[in-house]
Amino acid sequence: MRHENIYRLGECLITEYENGLLRWETHFNFGVQRSGKCYIFGNILILGNWSHEESGYLQLEFSELLQKLPIWNRTHYYCFSSELLDVSTGQSLMNDFLERYIALTRGTSSKPLMNMSPEMFRLGRYQITIDDNGKVSWQTYGGLNRVVGGRCVFESGILFMDEQEYEGVQSKLEFLKKLTQLPKWDNSVAWCRSLVLRACQYKQSENSDSIAHNQDTMDEYSFDDKPSAPYLNQYKEPSKKLLRLSFKWLETAWHRIRGGKRRLKYLIPLFAVGLMLGLVLLWYSVEKKSHFSHGNKYHHKHDDD
């Protein structure tokens, strides 16, 4: 398949084909590359779940290739499909859902939220409120007889919940009783429990009102074996719990060696295996930290255009 343009987006390569298909590709591990489809929702590029894996460039080679490419500029923001939830089911968006939705809405625009009358809705365990000025906010029960809430951002047909801004006093029974009486939210195709929008390009503008202030970068996101689970991180360091168990096992082995020379011939090989395990985990951690050094840091600023 011929392609028209190739772009750089963080640690990802974005290819735009002549038939309109978009695909992302990134270095995964040990010369392995993973790729998947991309989808444009208005002003957002949504990176779908990975669907293909193959041998490819080494990490340094791939980074050098990316630096030669122009930065993706077709949308202001990007996010990942597994971070978004289907309004009707509450499940993470899958590739087939995105493809069906784009096919059904091609040539149409999303419902303007600013034209909606003030009202309250139910979205999962959240209360969504549209006030007289058209501003949208969320509220949910936060435990210990208190409710918490904050503002929402409606961008390209998707509802994003910003961070918590306030809390108040209300019993769980009162909040849930009111929540169950509200109509279901159906004014967006998808939603997210946090503001996961990331700016595709950083533009220096003191007057711009940023809505993409999520500090996560692409190389901190998951491209692992569970792409539909939100907020995973394939590049995280080895589990601290696993390290603690390894060192605890080594400590136990050492005490047994000191306690009885007869077991020495059996424990020495086990000790050697444990030592090798520790070295492998340490090397794995260094490898991942080295990978992070090639990541681009995005400062998220909203483009008034």
VMD Tcl script that draws the C-alpha trace (Angstrom):
set ca {
  {0.00 0.00 0.00}
  {1.41 3.37 -1.04}
  {1.58 6.17 1.49}
  {1.37 9.93 1.04}
  {2.86 11.42 4.19}
  {4.80 10.29 7.24}
  {4.86 12.29 10.48}
  {6.40 12.22 13.94}
  {4.25 12.26 17.07}
  {6.29 11.79 20.24}
  {7.92 8.37 19.97}
  {5.44 7.31 17.30}
  {5.58 7.36 13.52}
  {2.25 8.30 11.90}
  {1.68 7.22 8.29}
  {-1.10 8.69 6.17}
  {-1.99 6.54 3.16}
  {-3.52 7.76 -0.07}
  {-6.84 6.06 0.71}
  {-7.15 8.08 3.94}
  {-6.04 5.26 6.27}
  {-3.87 6.33 9.21}
  {-1.49 4.06 11.11}
  {0.87 4.55 14.04}
  {4.09 2.63 14.59}
  {6.48 2.64 17.53}
  {9.61 0.85 18.77}
  {8.57 -1.69 21.37}
  {11.53 -3.71 22.62}
  {14.69 -5.47 21.41}
  {14.27 -4.48 17.78}
  {10.52 -5.13 17.76}
  {7.97 -2.65 16.40}
  {4.24 -2.52 16.98}
  {1.64 -0.70 14.94}
  {-2.07 -0.04 14.75}
  {-4.70 2.21 13.22}
  {-5.36 5.88 13.99}
  {-8.65 7.75 13.79}
  {-9.39 11.45 13.52}
  {-12.30 12.71 15.65}
  {-12.63 16.40 14.84}
  {-9.60 17.96 16.46}
  {-8.30 14.78 18.12}
  {-6.13 11.97 16.75}
  {-7.10 8.75 18.52}
  {-4.49 5.99 18.49}
  {-6.24 2.64 18.35}
  {-5.11 -0.66 19.85}
  {-2.00 -2.23 18.37}
  {-2.73 -4.98 15.85}
  {0.60 -5.89 14.27}
  {4.08 -6.76 15.53}
  {7.26 -7.33 13.53}
  {11.03 -7.10 13.68}
  {12.31 -3.63 12.91}
  {14.73 -0.91 13.88}
  {16.76 -0.82 17.04}
  {15.81 1.89 19.50}
  {18.50 4.38 18.45}
  {17.86 3.80 14.76}
  {14.14 4.36 15.18}
  {14.71 7.57 17.17}
  {17.04 8.89 14.47}
  {14.39 8.12 11.84}
  {11.75 10.01 13.80}
  {13.89 13.13 14.09}
  {13.99 13.43 10.30}
  {10.20 13.56 10.00}
  {7.86 16.56 10.27}
  {5.66 16.80 13.38}
  {2.05 15.64 13.03}
  {-0.09 18.74 12.43}
  {-3.47 17.45 11.27}
  {-5.03 17.75 14.75}
  {-4.38 19.85 17.84}
  {-4.63 16.93 20.28}
  {-4.16 13.18 20.54}
  {-5.10 10.45 22.99}
  {-5.43 6.65 23.10}
  {-8.58 4.67 22.40}
  {-8.22 2.59 25.56}
  {-8.39 5.77 27.64}
  {-11.85 6.54 26.26}
  {-15.10 4.88 27.31}
  {-18.24 4.12 25.33}
  {-21.08 6.22 26.76}
  {-23.61 3.38 26.36}
  {-21.54 0.51 27.78}
  {-18.78 2.09 29.87}
  {-16.21 -0.12 28.13}
  {-12.98 1.04 26.48}
  {-13.32 1.95 22.82}
  {-12.18 -0.71 20.39}
  {-11.04 -0.28 16.79}
  {-14.22 -1.70 15.26}
  {-16.36 0.73 17.28}
  {-14.30 3.70 16.09}
  {-14.50 2.55 12.47}
  {-18.28 2.10 12.62}
  {-18.81 5.46 14.25}
  {-16.66 7.31 11.72}
  {-18.52 5.60 8.86}
  {-21.92 6.55 10.33}
  {-21.00 10.17 11.07}
  {-18.98 10.93 7.95}
  {-20.11 14.30 6.64}
  {-21.97 15.24 9.83}
  {-20.93 17.30 12.83}
  {-21.28 16.54 16.53}
  {-24.13 18.03 18.52}
  {-23.14 21.53 19.70}
  {-23.11 21.40 23.47}
  {-23.42 25.18 23.76}
  {-26.93 25.02 22.31}
  {-28.18 22.62 24.96}
  {-30.46 23.87 27.71}
  {-29.36 23.68 31.36}
  {-29.91 20.17 32.68}
  {-28.42 17.39 34.80}
  {-27.58 13.88 33.56}
  {-26.36 10.52 34.83}
  {-23.15 9.06 33.41}
  {-22.12 5.91 35.27}
  {-21.58 7.01 38.86}
  {-21.20 10.65 37.84}
  {-23.66 13.52 37.73}
  {-23.07 15.75 34.69}
  {-24.46 19.28 34.94}
  {-24.87 21.90 32.23}
  {-25.44 25.33 33.77}
  {-27.11 28.45 32.38}
  {-23.86 29.61 30.77}
  {-23.32 26.31 28.95}
  {-20.48 25.25 31.24}
  {-20.29 21.53 32.02}
  {-19.23 20.00 35.34}
  {-19.05 16.57 36.98}
  {-19.84 15.39 40.49}
  {-19.63 12.01 42.21}
  {-19.72 10.49 45.68}
  {-16.25 10.56 47.22}
  {-16.84 8.54 50.38}
  {-17.11 9.63 54.02}
  {-20.34 11.54 53.36}
  {-18.80 13.89 50.85}
  {-19.17 14.62 47.15}
  {-16.36 15.77 44.88}
  {-16.48 17.47 41.52}
  {-14.83 19.57 38.86}
  {-15.28 20.94 35.36}
  {-15.70 19.02 32.11}
  {-14.30 19.72 28.66}
  {-16.33 18.87 25.57}
  {-13.99 18.45 22.61}
  {-14.74 16.92 19.19}
  {-17.76 14.98 20.41}
  {-16.00 13.53 23.49}
  {-16.57 14.50 27.12}
  {-13.43 14.78 29.27}
  {-13.52 15.21 33.03}
  {-10.93 17.57 34.45}
  {-9.26 17.13 37.83}
  {-11.13 17.53 41.12}
  {-11.70 21.16 42.10}
  {-14.02 21.03 45.09}
  {-15.79 18.81 47.61}
  {-18.95 19.14 49.66}
  {-20.96 17.34 52.32}
  {-23.70 14.90 51.29}
  {-24.62 11.36 52.28}
  {-24.20 8.52 49.84}
  {-27.89 7.65 50.01}
  {-28.94 11.20 49.12}
  {-26.51 11.44 46.23}
  {-27.42 8.06 44.73}
  {-31.16 8.71 45.12}
  {-30.82 11.93 43.14}
  {-28.49 10.32 40.59}
  {-30.86 7.46 39.74}
  {-33.62 9.95 38.90}
  {-31.57 11.75 36.27}
  {-31.72 10.96 32.53}
  {-28.74 9.18 31.00}
  {-26.06 11.26 29.34}
  {-26.17 10.74 25.57}
  {-24.68 13.96 24.24}
  {-21.27 12.54 23.36}
  {-20.04 9.39 21.70}
  {-17.41 8.76 24.36}
  {-16.11 10.09 27.66}
  {-13.11 9.86 29.93}
  {-12.67 10.10 33.70}
  {-9.73 12.46 33.26}
  {-8.47 15.10 30.88}
  {-6.18 12.88 28.80}
  {-5.84 15.23 25.83}
  {-2.23 15.80 24.83}
  {-1.06 18.58 22.55}
  {0.38 17.37 19.25}
  {2.59 20.43 19.00}
  {3.77 22.84 21.66}
  {3.09 26.43 20.71}
  {4.35 29.30 22.81}
  {1.29 31.42 23.51}
  {0.71 33.24 26.76}
  {-2.88 34.06 25.84}
  {-3.98 30.55 24.90}
  {-6.36 28.73 27.23}
  {-4.94 25.26 27.74}
  {-7.26 22.27 27.95}
  {-4.55 19.73 27.19}
  {-2.56 19.89 30.40}
  {-2.09 16.16 30.92}
  {1.62 15.69 31.59}
  {1.84 12.12 30.30}
  {3.86 11.66 27.13}
  {3.42 9.05 24.43}
  {6.44 7.00 25.49}
  {4.82 6.58 28.92}
  {1.76 4.93 27.44}
  {1.09 1.25 27.04}
  {1.61 -0.67 23.81}
  {1.77 -4.00 25.67}
  {-0.29 -7.20 25.48}
  {-3.41 -5.61 27.01}
  {-3.99 -2.57 24.83}
  {-7.63 -2.15 25.83}
  {-6.91 -1.63 29.53}
  {-6.66 2.12 30.28}
  {-3.70 3.83 31.88}
  {-1.31 0.88 31.58}
  {2.41 1.46 31.24}
  {4.51 -1.04 29.34}
  {7.71 0.85 30.09}
  {7.43 0.86 33.86}
  {10.35 -0.49 35.85}
  {10.28 -4.04 37.26}
  {7.73 -4.49 40.00}
  {9.03 -3.47 43.41}
  {7.11 -6.39 44.87}
  {9.01 -8.79 42.61}
  {12.32 -7.26 43.64}
  {11.45 -7.53 47.32}
  {10.51 -11.19 46.89}
  {13.79 -11.87 45.06}
  {15.91 -10.31 47.78}
  {13.88 -12.03 50.49}
  {14.52 -15.35 48.78}
  {18.27 -14.61 48.63}
  {18.29 -13.67 52.30}
  {16.57 -16.93 53.24}
  {19.04 -18.92 51.15}
  {21.98 -17.21 52.84}
  {20.71 -18.01 56.33}
  {20.30 -21.66 55.33}
  {23.86 -21.75 54.03}
  {25.17 -20.36 57.30}
  {22.98 -22.77 59.27}
  {24.19 -25.99 57.77}
  {27.17 -26.85 55.58}
  {25.50 -30.07 54.46}
  {23.05 -28.06 52.39}
  {25.77 -25.95 50.87}
  {26.09 -27.97 47.68}
  {22.34 -27.58 47.04}
  {22.00 -23.92 47.94}
  {24.94 -22.53 46.01}
  {23.29 -23.20 42.61}
  {20.06 -21.65 43.87}
  {21.95 -18.63 45.13}
  {23.61 -18.24 41.73}
  {20.24 -18.37 39.98}
  {18.85 -15.71 42.33}
  {21.85 -13.49 41.69}
  {21.37 -13.82 37.94}
  {17.69 -12.91 38.35}
  {18.65 -9.75 40.19}
  {21.12 -8.77 37.48}
  {18.53 -9.35 34.74}
  {15.98 -7.17 36.54}
  {18.58 -4.45 37.04}
  {19.53 -4.53 33.36}
  {15.85 -4.37 32.37}
  {15.38 -1.28 34.52}
  {18.39 0.47 32.98}
  {17.18 -0.41 29.48}
  {13.79 1.19 30.11}
  {15.26 4.31 31.67}
  {17.47 4.64 28.61}
  {14.36 4.43 26.44}
  {12.74 7.30 28.33}
  {15.66 9.59 27.53}
  {14.58 9.65 23.88}
  {11.00 10.77 24.68}
  {9.79 14.22 23.67}
  {8.29 16.33 26.48}
  {5.09 18.06 25.58}
  {3.89 21.29 27.20}
  {0.17 21.29 26.60}
  {-1.22 24.60 25.35}
  {-4.64 25.12 23.78}
  {-4.58 26.63 20.31}
  {-7.34 29.23 20.00}
  {-7.51 28.41 16.31}
}
mol new
graphics top color blue
foreach p $ca { graphics top sphere $p radius 0.5 }
foreach p [lrange $ca 0 end-1] q [lrange $ca 1 end] { graphics top cylinder $p $q radius 0.2 }
display resetview
